[in-house]
Amino acid sequence: MSASTRTFCLGSDDTVYVLPHTQYQAMLGDPAAHPILRFANQSVRCAATVVEVQDGERIRADWISYFVMKFDGRGVLDREAHLRAFVDRNSEANQAIAGKASSMSEARRAVMNAAR
């Protein structure tokens, strides 16, 4: 059994685009060198997932995170805003998981809100 990462982005016309993991990583490393012109001047809703794979078949999604990526007029990712939001999301989720939530449903709600 293995795992595979998938990132999906929802365009302004509600078209779903698959963002290859290598492109996503390259874009985080050097956003200006890896613009996505179709997303210029947009805030793009995205979902990243880890998919469990067995014998070449997708079995289930083990993890899903929702986020928004902001792009400038040239289609360049605002990396600082993206990373700041990622840290904030995960901090809130970690607090919920660490027991600051009074119930599991409250923790789940906090995690879901952090993913938005």
N, C-alpha and C positions, 0 to 999 in steps of 0.2 A: 504494500500500500504506500502511496505517496501523496504529496499535496501540491497543488498548483495555485498560483495567485492570479486573480483576474481583477481588472479595474474597468468599470463601465462608466461612461459619461453620457449625460442626457443633453443633447443639443437644443437650441432654442426652438427648433421645429419638432421637438419630441422624438427625434431620431436617437437611437442608442448606438454609441460608438464604443468599441473595445479599444482601450488604451493599453498597448503592450507594456509589460512590466519593465522591459529594458528601456523603452522610451520614457516611461514615467520616472525611472531612476535617473536617466540622463538629464531629463528636464529639471529634476530637483537639484542635480549637481551643477548644471549651467543652463539656467532658464533661457537666456538670450540666444544660446546656440541651438536650442530645440523648441522653437515656437510652434504653436498649432494655430495656423491662420484661421481655420473655421471657427475658432473660439475667441477671436479678437473682440475686445470691448465687451466681454461677457463674464458673468458669474455662472459657472457651470456646475450643476448638481452631479455628483459622482457617488459610486459605491465601489468599495474594494472588498473582495471576498477571497477566502482561502477555501479551495475546493478539494475534497478528498477524492483521490483517483485510485481505482483498483482495476488491474488488467485493461488499462486504457479507457475505462468507463468512469464517468463522473458519478460518484456515489452520493455525496451530500455536500452542502456548504457548511464548513466548520465555524466560520467567523465572517461577519459582515460589518463593515463600517461605512457610514454615510458622511459625506463632506461636500463642501463647495470649494471649487478652485476659481480664483479670479485672474483674468487675463487682461493685459493692456491692449492698446490699439494695434500693436504688432503681433498679438497672439502669444506674448511672453507671460508666463506664469508669474504671479506675485508670490515668490517663494517665501518671503518673510511672513506675509499674512497667512499663507498656507501652513507653515510650520508652527506659528503662534497658535492658530486654531487647533492644530493637531495636539499640541501640548495641553492647551486648555481642556479639550475634549477628554483626553486621557487622564488628566488630573481629577476632573469631576468624576469620571468613572471609577478611578482608583479609590477615591474617597468613599464612594458608595460601597465598593467591594470591601474596603478595609473596616467596615462596620459602622460608619457614620450614619448609615440608613437604618431605620428602626425595623424594617421588614424586608423580606426578599423582593416583594412586589415594588416597594419603594426603591430598592437598589436597582431593579430592572428598569424602572421608570427613569432613574437618574442616568443609567447607562444609555438608554434610548435617547434621552434629551441631549446627552453629551455627544451622541453621534450625529445630531442634526446640525 
